[in-house]
Amino acid sequence: MNHQRIIAVEEHVATEEYLQIAHRLDVTAADRTEVGLMRTVETGPVRAALTDIDARIATMDAVGQDMAILSINPPGVQPYPAAQAVSLAQTANDSLAEIVRDHPERFGALGTVAPQDPTAAADEIERIMGPLRLNGIMINSHTGGHYLDEPRFTPLLDAATQHNAPIYLHPRMFSVTGPYDDYGMQAAVWGYQAEAGLHAMRLILSGVFDRYPGLTVVLGHLGEGIPYWLRRIDNRHAYTRKIAGAAGEAPELELAPSEYFRRNFVITTSGIDDTHVLDLALHAVGDDNIMFAIDAPYEETADAVAFLRTAPLTERQRDSISHRTAQRVFGLPA
């Protein structure tokens, strides 16, 4: 059997320089729980998995994984004061570019930006996609409780569109967790996908994709639950348009919500090695809109690769998910 190229696209890293700077910075009260959790993780056993690139390559080699699209460990620079976040993003992106230059056949990378300063974020997108030659950007969902559909982020979306930068919309804790505070629901058990799914729906229903029809947004975890709801979303959105005041204001859109999801979103398998959910996603968006992802080092690389190889897929579907979709979305050489 010929070797099948495998590219994983949500693979987190950090450098010692980045961690030392980030861990000295203050954060707003709303972000302290999340940042405290991540700093605990980043000073424990996971630290080596994040920072040791040689060990990452050895793990990839052991399972036959060809490439990883790297991103700075979430929540990135978004919890920090704007000026410090802008500087830290530049430092992080320089480090990512160096890793890619040293290992061009093994790694691509998604740059990080500071939406706290949308103009600086736009400038950094130009640098990410230009001189640094990275493959897109990762936004760790909200920034201080604000979402990308808000007018303040227009410079960021303008730059992403102008420079053909796909945006990987990664989950994080809600800025005001409320009911999610109980029973450990703030993070990956439930809160993460609820928060990222909310952000994606805000982008769709606000009309962002009417203004930016060429913008590509990537969602992990097989679409953060949205594929399961597409038919109901369309049905209820049409209802709210017919009956004034049925559910607040619903802006008029050029397309049905599900059409934006199929046109402007690409989803990844990160963290969901479930053949039934994958089958639903294939029916919802098609294999050319699904990419393989592991979510290393938070998920087991060997388990995820084994799932990719053994899932009941056609040859075309496996090729698309394992590498062809990633090559197209992130501009990777075949």
C-alpha positions in Angstrom: 0.0 0.0 0.0 1.3 3.4 -0.9 2.0 5.8 1.9 -0.9 8.2 2.4 0.2 11.8 3.1 -1.1 12.9 6.5 -1.3 16.6 7.5 -2.6 17.6 10.9 -3.8 21.2 11.2 -4.5 22.1 14.9 -1.2 21.3 16.5 -0.1 23.6 19.4 3.4 24.7 20.3 5.2 27.3 22.4 8.7 28.4 22.9 10.5 29.0 26.2 10.9 32.7 25.2 7.2 33.0 24.6 6.2 31.3 27.8 8.6 33.3 29.9 7.2 36.6 28.6 3.6 35.6 28.6 3.7 34.2 32.2 4.9 37.6 33.5 2.0 39.6 32.0 -1.2 40.6 33.9 -4.6 39.7 32.5 -8.1 41.1 33.0 -10.2 39.6 35.8 -12.5 37.9 33.2 -9.6 36.0 31.7 -7.8 35.0 34.9 -9.5 31.6 35.3 -8.6 30.5 31.8 -5.1 31.9 31.8 -4.5 30.4 35.2 -5.5 27.0 33.9 -3.2 27.3 30.9 -0.3 28.5 32.9 -0.6 25.5 35.1 -0.6 23.3 32.0 2.3 25.1 30.5 4.5 24.6 33.6 3.6 20.9 34.0 4.4 17.8 31.9 2.8 19.4 28.8 5.5 22.1 28.7 8.1 19.7 27.1 5.5 18.5 24.5 4.8 22.1 23.6 8.4 23.3 23.3 10.4 20.3 22.1 10.3 20.3 18.3 12.6 17.3 17.9 10.4 15.2 20.1 7.3 16.4 18.1 9.0 15.2 14.9 9.9 11.9 16.5 6.2 11.4 17.5 5.1 12.2 14.0 7.6 9.8 12.5 6.5 7.0 14.8 2.9 7.1 13.4 3.7 8.2 9.8 2.4 11.8 10.1 4.0 13.9 7.4 3.2 17.5 8.4 1.8 19.6 11.2 0.3 23.0 11.0 1.5 24.6 14.2 -0.1 27.3 16.3 0.8 29.0 19.5 -0.8 27.4 22.5 -4.3 28.9 23.3 -5.5 31.4 24.3 -2.5 33.0 22.6 -1.9 36.7 23.2 -5.6 37.7 23.4 -5.9 38.0 27.3 -3.1 40.6 27.5 -3.0 44.4 27.3 -2.9 45.6 23.7 0.6 46.9 23.5 2.2 43.9 25.1 0.0 41.5 23.1 1.1 43.1 19.8 4.8 42.7 20.7 4.3 39.2 22.0 2.4 38.2 18.8 5.4 39.4 16.7 7.8 37.4 18.9 5.6 34.3 18.6 5.3 34.6 14.8 9.0 35.1 14.4 9.6 31.8 16.3 6.9 30.0 14.2 8.6 31.2 11.0 11.9 30.0 12.2 10.6 26.5 13.0 9.0 26.3 9.5 12.2 27.5 7.8 14.2 24.9 9.7 11.7 22.1 8.9 9.9 23.1 5.7 8.7 19.6 4.8 7.4 18.9 8.3 5.7 22.1 9.4 3.5 25.0 8.3 2.1 27.5 10.8 -0.8 29.7 11.7 0.4 33.1 12.9 -1.1 34.8 16.0 -2.4 38.4 16.2 -3.7 40.7 18.8 -7.3 41.7 18.0 -7.2 44.1 20.9 -5.5 46.4 18.4 -7.3 45.7 15.1 -5.0 47.9 13.0 -1.9 46.3 14.4 -3.5 42.9 13.9 -4.1 43.8 10.2 -0.4 44.9 9.9 0.7 41.6 11.4 -1.5 39.6 9.0 0.3 41.2 6.2 3.6 40.2 7.7 2.4 36.7 8.5 1.2 36.0 4.9 4.1 38.0 3.3 7.6 38.0 4.7 7.1 35.3 7.2 5.3 33.0 4.6 3.0 31.3 7.1 -0.3 29.7 6.2 -3.0 31.7 7.9 -3.9 32.9 11.4 -5.4 31.5 14.5 -7.9 33.6 16.5 -8.8 32.2 19.9 -12.4 33.2 19.6 -13.5 36.2 21.6 -11.2 39.0 22.7 -12.4 40.6 26.0 -15.9 39.3 25.2 -15.9 40.9 21.8 -16.5 38.9 18.6 -15.2 39.3 15.0 -18.6 40.3 13.6 -18.3 43.6 15.5 -17.4 46.7 13.4 -14.2 47.3 15.5 -12.6 44.3 13.8 -13.2 45.5 10.3 -9.4 46.1 9.7 -8.6 42.6 10.7 -11.2 41.0 8.4 -10.2 43.4 5.6 -6.5 42.2 5.9 -7.5 38.5 6.2 -9.4 38.8 3.0 -6.8 40.9 1.2 -4.0 38.5 2.0 -6.0 35.3 1.6 -5.4 34.3 5.2 -7.7 31.6 6.4 -8.8 32.1 10.0 -8.7 29.1 12.4 -11.3 30.0 15.0 -10.1 28.2 18.1 -12.3 27.8 21.2 -11.7 29.4 24.6 -13.7 30.0 27.8 -16.5 32.5 27.7 -15.5 35.8 29.1 -18.5 35.6 31.5 -18.9 31.9 32.3 -21.9 32.0 34.5 -23.7 28.6 34.3 -20.5 27.1 32.9 -18.7 27.6 36.2 -20.3 24.5 37.6 -19.3 20.9 37.2 -16.1 21.6 35.1 -18.1 22.8 32.1 -16.0 25.9 31.4 -13.5 24.2 29.1 -13.4 21.3 26.7 -16.1 19.2 28.3 -18.8 21.7 27.0 -17.9 25.4 27.2 -15.3 25.5 24.5 -17.5 24.2 21.7 -20.5 26.2 22.9 -18.3 29.4 22.7 -16.7 28.7 19.4 -20.0 27.7 17.9 -21.5 30.9 19.1 -18.8 32.9 17.5 -19.2 31.1 14.2 -23.0 31.7 14.3 -22.5 35.4 15.0 -20.3 35.6 11.9 -22.9 33.9 9.7 -26.0 35.6 11.0 -24.5 39.1 11.1 -23.9 39.2 7.4 -20.1 39.1 7.6 -19.9 36.6 4.7 -22.0 38.9 2.5 -19.3 41.5 3.0 -16.4 39.0 2.8 -17.6 36.2 0.5 -14.1 34.9 0.0 -13.2 34.7 3.7 -12.4 31.2 4.9 -13.0 30.2 8.6 -11.8 26.9 10.0 -13.6 25.3 12.9 -12.3 22.3 14.9 -14.1 19.5 16.6 -16.0 18.6 13.4 -17.7 22.0 13.3 -18.4 22.8 17.0 -21.8 21.1 16.8 -23.2 23.3 13.9 -23.5 20.5 11.3 -26.0 18.8 13.5 -28.2 21.9 13.6 -28.0 23.2 10.0 -31.5 22.3 8.9 -33.1 23.8 12.1 -30.9 26.9 11.8 -32.2 27.5 8.3 -35.8 26.8 9.3 -35.8 29.1 12.3 -33.8 31.9 10.6 -36.5 32.0 7.9 -39.2 32.0 10.6 -37.6 35.0 12.4 -37.4 36.9 9.1 -41.1 36.4 8.5 -42.4 37.3 11.9 -41.2 40.6 13.3 -39.8 40.4 16.8 -39.9 36.6 16.9 -36.3 36.4 18.1 -34.9 39.8 18.1 -33.4 41.4 15.0 -32.3 39.0 12.3 -30.5 40.9 9.5 -31.4 40.1 5.9 -28.9 37.7 4.4 -28.1 36.9 0.7 -28.0 33.2 1.4 -29.5 30.7 3.9 -27.2 30.2 6.9 -26.3 26.7 5.9 -25.0 27.9 2.6 -22.5 30.2 4.3 -21.4 27.3 6.4 -20.8 25.1 3.4 -19.1 28.0 1.4 -17.1 29.8 4.0 -16.2 27.2 6.6 -13.9 24.2 6.7 -14.0 21.9 9.7 -11.4 19.6 11.2 -11.5 16.3 13.1 -9.6 17.6 16.2 -10.6 15.8 19.3 -13.5 13.8 17.8 -12.5 10.4 16.7 -16.0 9.2 16.2 -17.1 7.6 12.9 -20.8 8.5 13.4 -20.1 12.2 13.8 -17.6 12.1 10.9 -20.3 10.5 8.7 -22.7 13.3 9.7 -20.1 15.9 8.8 -19.4 14.3 5.5 -23.1 14.5 4.6 -23.3 18.1 5.9 -20.3 19.7 4.2 -18.5 17.1 2.0 -15.0 15.7 2.2 -13.5 18.7 0.5 -14.4 20.8 3.5 -13.0 18.5 6.2 -9.4 18.3 7.4 -7.5 16.0 9.7 -6.4 17.5 13.0 -5.1 16.0 16.3 -5.0 18.9 18.8 -1.6 17.8 19.9 -0.4 17.7 22.6 -3.9 17.5 24.2 -5.0 14.5 22.3 -3.0 11.3 21.5 -1.3 11.4 18.1 -1.3 7.7 17.6 -5.0 7.3 18.4 -6.0 10.1 16.0 -3.9 8.8 13.2 -5.3 5.3 13.7 -8.8 6.7 13.5 -8.0 8.4 10.2 -6.6 5.2 8.8 -9.4 2.9 9.9 -12.5 5.1 9.6 -14.9 3.7 7.0 -14.1 6.2 4.2 -13.8 6.0 0.4 -10.3 6.5 -1.0 -11.3 10.0 -2.2 -12.7 10.9 1.3 -9.6 9.7 3.1 -7.3 11.6 0.7 -9.3 14.8 1.1 -9.4 14.6 4.9 -5.8 13.4 5.3 -4.1 16.1 3.1 -5.8 17.4 0.0 -8.2 19.8 1.8 -5.3 21.2 3.9 -3.2 21.7 0.9 -5.9 23.8 -0.7 -6.9 25.8 2.4 -3.4 26.5 3.7 -1.6 26.8 0.3 0.7 23.9 0.9 2.6 22.2 -1.9 1.3 18.9 -3.0 
